[in-house]
Amino acid sequence: MALLMKANGTEETIHPQDGSAFTLEELHRLVGGYIERVPTHLPKDFIVNEEGRLKGLPANQKATMVVGQSVVGDMVILTGKERLK
């Protein structure tokens, strides 16, 4: 199980298509472009759109609170189970 935190404040539980790990293409689709991992000390992967600021994506207040730094656009939170394939 992973979590998609949308910039509009909604959250959605998501699963990889193959049931075990997300593909790069799946993550691209979820964040709307190339991906970037947000560096944190937390034991999860936080994936955002690499060009979010350049594209003028809206601020994601919930995601910003979770990672402790400014996030724009949608963010995917991955635990160890479904990390990138």
C-alpha distances in whole Angstrom, upper triangle without the diagonal:
4,7,10,13,16,20,21,19,16,13,10,7,6,5,8,11,12,9,9,10,11,14,16,17,14,14,17,17,14,17,20,21,22,19,20,18,19,21,20,20,17,15,12,13,14,14,17,20,23,26,24,27,30,28,29,25,25,24,21,22,19,17,21,21,18,19,22,24,24,22,22,20,17,14,11,9,8,8,10,8,7,10,13,15
4,7,10,13,16,18,16,14,10,8,6,5,6,8,12,13,11,11,10,10,13,15,16,12,11,15,15,11,13,17,18,18,16,16,15,16,18,17,18,15,13,10,10,10,11,14,16,19,22,21,24,26,25,25,22,22,21,17,19,16,14,17,18,15,16,19,20,21,18,19,17,13,11,7,6,5,7,10,9,7,9,11,14
4,6,9,13,14,12,10,7,6,5,6,9,11,14,16,14,14,13,12,15,16,17,13,12,15,14,11,12,15,17,18,15,16,15,15,17,17,18,15,14,11,11,10,10,12,15,18,21,19,21,24,23,23,19,19,17,14,15,12,11,15,15,12,14,17,18,18,15,16,14,10,8,6,5,7,9,13,12,11,12,14,17
4,6,10,11,10,8,6,5,6,7,10,12,15,17,16,16,15,13,15,15,15,12,10,13,12,8,9,12,15,16,14,15,14,14,17,17,20,17,17,13,12,10,9,10,12,16,18,16,19,21,19,19,16,15,15,11,13,11,10,13,15,13,14,17,17,17,13,13,11,7,6,5,6,9,12,15,15,13,14,15,18
4,7,8,7,6,5,7,9,10,14,16,18,21,20,20,18,16,18,18,18,15,13,15,14,10,10,13,15,17,15,15,14,14,17,17,19,16,17,14,13,10,10,10,12,16,17,14,17,20,18,17,14,13,12,8,10,7,7,10,11,10,12,15,15,14,11,11,9,6,5,6,8,11,14,18,18,16,16,17,21
4,5,6,5,6,8,11,12,16,17,20,23,22,22,20,18,19,19,18,16,13,14,13,10,9,11,14,16,15,16,16,15,19,19,22,20,21,17,16,13,12,10,12,15,16,13,15,18,16,15,11,10,10,7,9,9,8,11,13,13,14,16,16,14,11,9,7,4,6,9,11,14,17,21,21,19,19,20,23
4,5,7,9,12,15,16,19,21,23,26,25,26,24,21,22,21,20,18,16,16,15,12,10,12,15,17,16,16,17,16,19,19,22,21,22,19,18,14,13,11,12,15,15,11,13,16,14,12,8,6,6,4,7,8,8,10,12,13,14,15,14,12,9,7,5,5,8,11,13,17,20,24,24,22,22,22,25
4,6,9,12,15,17,20,22,24,28,27,27,26,23,25,24,23,20,18,18,17,14,13,14,18,20,19,20,20,19,22,23,25,24,25,22,21,17,17,14,15,18,18,15,16,19,16,14,11,8,9,7,9,9,11,13,14,15,17,18,17,15,12,10,9,8,11,14,16,20,22,26,26,24,24,25,28
4,7,10,14,16,19,22,24,27,26,27,25,23,25,24,24,21,19,20,18,15,14,16,20,21,20,20,20,19,22,21,23,21,23,20,19,16,16,15,17,20,20,16,18,21,19,17,14,11,10,7,7,7,9,11,12,13,15,16,16,15,12,12,10,9,11,13,14,18,21,24,25,23,23,24,28
4,7,10,13,17,19,21,24,23,24,23,21,23,23,22,19,18,19,17,14,14,16,19,22,20,21,21,20,23,22,24,22,23,20,19,16,16,15,17,21,21,18,20,23,21,19,16,13,13,10,11,9,11,14,14,14,17,18,19,17,15,14,12,10,11,12,14,17,19,23,23,21,22,23,26
4,7,10,13,16,19,21,20,21,20,18,20,21,20,17,16,18,16,12,13,16,19,21,19,19,19,18,21,20,22,19,20,17,16,14,14,14,17,20,21,19,21,24,22,21,17,15,15,11,12,9,10,14,14,13,15,18,19,18,15,15,13,10,10,10,11,13,16,19,19,17,19,20,23
4,6,10,13,15,18,16,18,17,15,18,19,18,15,14,16,14,11,13,16,19,20,18,20,19,19,22,22,23,20,20,17,16,15,15,15,17,21,22,20,23,25,23,23,19,18,18,14,16,13,13,17,17,15,18,21,21,20,17,17,14,11,11,10,11,13,15,18,17,15,17,18,21
4,7,11,13,15,13,14,14,13,17,18,18,14,14,17,15,12,14,17,20,21,19,20,19,19,22,21,23,19,18,15,15,14,15,16,18,22,24,22,25,27,25,25,22,21,20,17,18,15,15,18,18,16,18,21,22,22,19,19,17,13,12,10,10,11,12,15,14,12,15,16,19
4,7,9,12,10,12,11,10,13,15,15,11,11,14,12,10,13,15,18,19,17,18,18,19,22,22,23,20,19,15,14,14,13,15,17,20,22,21,24,26,24,25,21,21,21,18,20,17,16,20,20,18,19,23,23,23,20,19,17,13,12,9,10,10,12,14,13,10,12,14,15
4,6,8,6,8,8,8,11,14,14,10,11,14,13,11,14,17,19,19,17,19,18,20,22,23,24,21,19,15,15,15,15,17,19,22,24,23,27,28,27,27,24,24,24,21,23,20,19,23,23,20,21,25,26,25,22,22,20,16,14,11,11,10,11,13,11,8,11,12,13
4,5,5,6,6,5,8,11,11,8,9,13,12,11,14,16,17,18,16,18,18,20,22,23,24,21,19,16,15,15,14,17,18,21,23,23,26,28,26,28,24,25,26,23,25,23,21,24,25,22,23,26,26,26,23,23,20,17,15,12,12,10,12,13,10,7,9,9,10
4,5,8,8,7,8,12,11,8,11,14,12,12,16,17,18,19,18,20,20,23,26,26,28,25,23,20,18,19,17,19,20,23,25,25,28,29,27,29,26,27,28,25,28,26,24,27,28,26,26,30,30,29,26,25,22,19,18,15,16,14,16,16,14,10,12,12,11
4,6,7,8,9,13,13,11,13,16,15,15,19,20,21,21,20,22,22,24,26,27,28,26,23,20,19,20,19,21,22,25,27,27,31,32,30,32,29,30,31,28,31,28,26,29,31,27,28,31,32,32,28,28,25,22,20,17,18,15,16,16,12,10,12,12,10
4,6,8,11,14,15,12,14,17,17,16,19,21,22,22,20,22,21,24,26,26,27,24,21,18,18,19,19,21,23,25,28,28,31,33,31,33,29,30,30,27,29,26,25,28,29,26,26,30,30,31,27,28,25,22,20,16,16,13,14,13,10,8,11,12,11
4,7,10,13,15,13,14,17,17,16,19,21,22,21,19,21,19,22,23,23,24,21,18,16,15,17,17,20,22,24,27,27,31,32,31,32,29,30,30,27,29,26,24,27,28,24,24,28,29,30,27,27,25,22,19,15,15,12,11,10,7,5,8,9,8
4,7,10,12,10,10,14,15,14,16,19,19,18,16,17,16,19,20,21,22,19,17,14,13,15,14,17,19,20,24,24,27,29,28,29,26,28,27,25,27,24,22,25,26,23,22,26,26,27,24,24,22,19,17,13,13,10,10,9,7,4,5,6,5
4,7,8,6,7,10,11,10,13,15,15,14,12,14,14,17,19,20,22,20,17,14,12,13,12,14,15,17,20,20,24,25,24,26,23,25,25,22,25,23,20,23,24,21,21,25,24,24,21,21,19,16,14,11,11,9,11,11,10,6,6,5,6
4,5,5,7,9,10,11,13,14,13,12,11,14,14,18,20,22,24,22,20,17,14,15,13,15,15,16,19,20,24,24,23,25,23,25,25,24,26,25,22,25,27,24,23,26,26,26,22,22,20,17,16,13,14,12,14,14,13,10,9,6,5
4,5,5,6,9,10,11,12,10,9,8,11,12,16,18,21,23,22,20,17,14,14,11,12,12,13,16,17,21,21,20,23,20,23,23,22,25,24,21,23,26,23,22,25,24,23,20,20,18,16,14,12,14,13,16,16,15,12,10,7,7
4,5,5,6,9,10,10,9,9,10,13,15,18,21,23,26,24,23,20,16,16,13,13,13,14,16,17,21,21,19,22,20,22,23,22,25,24,22,24,27,25,24,27,26,25,21,20,17,15,15,13,16,15,18,19,18,14,13,10,10
4,5,5,6,9,10,10,11,10,14,15,18,20,22,25,23,21,18,15,14,12,13,13,15,17,17,21,21,20,22,19,21,22,20,23,22,20,22,25,22,22,25,24,23,20,19,16,13,13,11,13,13,16,17,16,12,11,9,10
4,5,5,6,8,8,8,7,10,11,14,17,19,21,20,19,15,12,11,8,9,9,11,14,14,18,19,17,19,17,18,19,17,20,19,16,19,21,19,18,22,21,20,16,16,13,11,10,8,11,10,14,15,15,11,10,8,11
4,6,6,6,5,6,6,10,12,15,18,21,24,22,22,18,15,13,10,9,8,10,11,12,16,16,15,17,15,17,19,17,21,20,18,20,23,21,20,23,21,20,16,15,12,11,11,10,14,14,17,19,19,15,14,11,13
4,6,5,7,9,10,13,15,17,21,23,26,24,23,20,17,15,12,11,10,13,14,13,17,18,15,17,15,17,19,17,21,20,18,21,23,22,21,24,23,21,18,16,12,11,11,11,14,15,19,20,20,16,15,13,15
4,6,8,10,9,12,14,15,19,20,23,21,21,17,14,12,9,9,9,12,14,13,16,18,16,17,14,15,16,15,18,17,15,18,20,18,18,21,20,19,15,14,10,8,8,7,11,12,16,18,18,14,14,13,15
4,6,8,7,10,11,13,17,18,22,20,20,17,14,11,8,6,5,9,10,9,13,14,12,13,11,12,13,12,16,15,13,15,18,17,16,19,17,16,12,10,7,5,6,7,11,13,17,19,19,16,15,14,17
4,7,9,12,14,16,19,22,25,24,24,20,17,15,11,9,6,9,9,9,13,13,10,12,10,13,15,14,18,18,16,18,21,20,20,22,20,18,14,12,9,8,10,11,15,17,20,22,23,19,18,16,18
4,6,10,13,15,18,21,25,24,24,20,17,15,11,9,6,7,7,8,12,12,10,13,11,14,16,16,20,20,18,19,22,22,20,23,20,18,15,13,10,11,12,13,16,17,21,22,23,19,18,15,17
4,7,10,13,16,19,23,22,22,19,15,14,10,8,6,5,7,9,12,12,12,15,13,16,18,17,21,21,18,19,23,21,19,22,19,18,15,14,12,12,12,13,16,16,20,21,22,19,16,14,16
4,7,10,13,16,19,18,18,15,12,10,6,6,5,5,8,9,13,13,13,15,14,16,17,16,19,19,15,17,20,18,16,19,17,16,13,12,11,11,10,10,12,13,16,18,19,16,13,11,14
4,6,9,12,16,16,16,14,10,8,6,5,6,5,9,10,12,13,14,16,14,16,16,15,18,18,14,15,18,16,14,16,14,14,11,12,12,12,10,10,12,13,16,17,19,16,13,12,15
4,6,9,12,12,12,10,7,6,5,6,9,8,12,12,14,16,17,18,17,18,17,15,17,17,13,14,16,14,11,14,13,13,11,13,13,12,10,10,10,10,13,14,16,15,12,11,15
4,6,10,10,12,10,7,5,6,7,10,9,13,12,14,16,17,18,16,17,15,13,15,14,11,11,13,11,8,10,9,10,9,11,13,12,9,10,10,11,14,15,18,17,14,14,18
4,7,9,10,10,8,8,9,11,14,13,16,16,16,19,21,21,19,20,18,16,17,17,13,12,14,12,8,10,10,12,12,15,16,16,13,13,12,13,14,15,19,18,15,16,19
4,5,8,8,8,8,11,13,16,16,19,18,19,22,23,23,21,21,18,17,17,15,12,12,12,10,7,8,9,12,12,16,18,17,14,14,12,13,13,15,18,18,16,17,21
4,7,9,10,11,14,16,20,19,23,22,23,26,27,27,25,25,22,20,19,18,15,14,14,11,9,10,12,15,16,19,21,20,17,16,14,14,13,14,18,19,17,19,22
4,6,8,9,13,16,19,20,23,22,23,26,27,27,24,24,21,18,18,16,13,14,13,10,8,11,13,16,16,19,20,19,15,14,11,11,10,12,15,16,14,17,20
4,7,10,13,16,20,20,24,23,25,28,28,29,26,26,23,21,21,18,15,17,16,12,11,14,16,19,18,21,22,19,16,14,10,9,7,8,12,13,12,15,18
4,6,10,13,17,18,21,20,22,25,26,26,23,23,21,18,19,16,13,15,15,11,10,14,15,17,16,18,18,16,12,10,7,6,5,7,10,10,9,12,15
4,6,10,13,14,18,17,20,22,22,23,20,21,19,17,18,16,12,14,15,12,10,14,14,16,14,16,16,14,10,8,6,5,6,8,11,10,8,9,13
4,7,10,12,15,14,16,19,19,19,17,17,15,13,14,13,9,11,13,10,8,12,12,12,10,12,12,10,7,6,5,6,9,11,14,12,10,11,15
4,7,9,12,11,14,16,16,17,15,16,15,13,15,14,10,12,15,12,11,14,13,13,10,11,10,9,6,5,6,8,11,13,15,13,10,10,14
4,6,9,8,11,13,13,13,11,12,12,10,13,13,10,11,14,13,12,14,12,11,8,8,7,6,5,7,9,11,15,17,19,16,14,13,17
4,5,5,9,10,9,11,9,12,12,12,15,16,13,14,17,16,15,17,15,13,9,8,7,7,8,10,13,15,18,20,21,19,16,15,18
4,6,8,9,10,12,11,14,14,14,17,18,15,15,19,18,16,17,15,13,11,10,10,11,11,13,15,16,20,21,23,20,18,16,19
4,6,5,6,9,9,12,13,14,18,19,16,16,20,20,18,19,16,14,11,10,10,12,13,15,18,20,23,25,26,24,21,19,22
4,6,5,6,5,8,9,11,14,16,13,14,17,18,16,17,14,11,9,6,6,9,11,14,16,19,22,25,26,23,21,20,23
4,5,5,6,8,9,12,14,17,15,14,18,18,17,17,13,10,9,7,8,12,13,17,19,22,25,27,29,27,24,23,26
4,5,8,11,13,15,18,20,18,18,21,22,20,21,17,14,13,10,11,14,16,19,22,24,28,30,31,28,26,24,27
4,6,9,12,14,17,20,18,18,22,22,21,22,18,15,13,10,10,13,15,18,21,24,27,29,31,28,26,24,27
4,6,9,12,15,18,16,16,20,21,20,20,17,13,12,8,9,12,15,18,21,24,28,30,32,29,27,26,29
4,7,9,12,15,13,14,17,18,17,18,15,12,9,6,5,9,12,15,18,21,25,27,29,26,24,24,26
4,6,9,12,12,12,15,16,16,17,14,11,9,5,6,9,12,15,18,21,25,28,29,27,25,25,28
4,6,9,9,8,11,13,13,13,11,8,6,4,6,9,11,15,17,20,23,26,28,26,25,25,28
4,6,5,6,9,10,11,12,10,8,6,5,6,7,8,12,13,17,20,23,25,23,22,23,26
4,6,5,6,9,10,10,10,8,7,8,10,10,11,14,15,18,21,24,26,24,24,25,28
4,5,5,6,9,10,11,10,9,10,11,10,10,12,12,16,18,21,23,22,21,23,27
4,5,5,6,8,8,8,6,8,9,8,7,9,9,13,15,19,21,19,18,20,23
4,5,6,6,5,5,5,8,10,11,10,12,12,16,18,21,23,22,21,22,26
4,6,5,7,8,9,12,14,13,12,14,13,17,18,21,23,23,22,24,27
4,6,8,10,10,13,14,13,11,12,10,13,14,17,20,19,19,21,24
4,6,8,8,12,14,13,10,12,10,13,14,17,20,19,18,19,23
4,7,9,13,15,15,13,15,14,17,18,20,23,23,21,23,27
4,6,10,13,14,13,15,15,18,19,22,25,24,22,23,26
4,7,10,12,12,15,15,18,21,24,26,25,23,23,27
4,7,8,8,11,13,16,19,22,24,22,20,20,24
4,7,8,12,14,17,21,23,25,23,21,21,25
4,7,10,13,16,20,23,24,21,20,20,23
4,7,10,13,17,20,21,18,17,17,20
4,7,10,13,16,17,15,14,14,18
4,6,10,13,14,11,11,11,15
4,7,10,11,10,9,11,15
4,7,8,6,6,9,12
4,6,6,7,10,13
4,6,6,9,11
4,6,9,11
4,7,8
4,6
4
